[in-house]
Amino acid sequence: MEYPTINFTVETSSGKLFERVFSLPAGSAFVEPGDNTEHTVALDTVARDDWAAAYAKADKATFNWSIEGQASGHSEKPVKKSWP
């Protein structure tokens, strides 16, 4: 079974800081509807000239996610703390 691509971004009022396009490996175990298995995904910094300044000014950011052709959502989170 091939899983859809999941797109993650972290954006502040000054623009995007982090992103990651993630796909589960082929042959991964089948995921049942309602399954709440957690996967940790590291986000990559976005290439921009003012990244450090934008990050330093940001206290909160919007975490956005979308699953190719299926669903999307967002949540406001603190930028400089781990997210559970």
C-alpha positions, 0 to 999 in steps of 0.5 A: 500500500502506498501512503499519501505524502504529508506536508508540514510547515511552521509559519510566523507572521514574517513567513515560513521557518520550517517545512518537511514533506514526509512519506511513510516508507513503502511496505509500512504496516497498514494504518486503520482509520482512527489509529493514533500511532505517533510518528516523530518527524524532524522539520528542516529550516527554510532557506531564507536570508533573514531566518535567524532574525525571523526566528528570534522575533517569533514566540508563537507560530502556526503549525500546518499540515496537509495530507495529499488529497485527503485532509489538512489542519493547523495549530498555533504552537510556541516556537522555542519549546518542544511540542508534545 
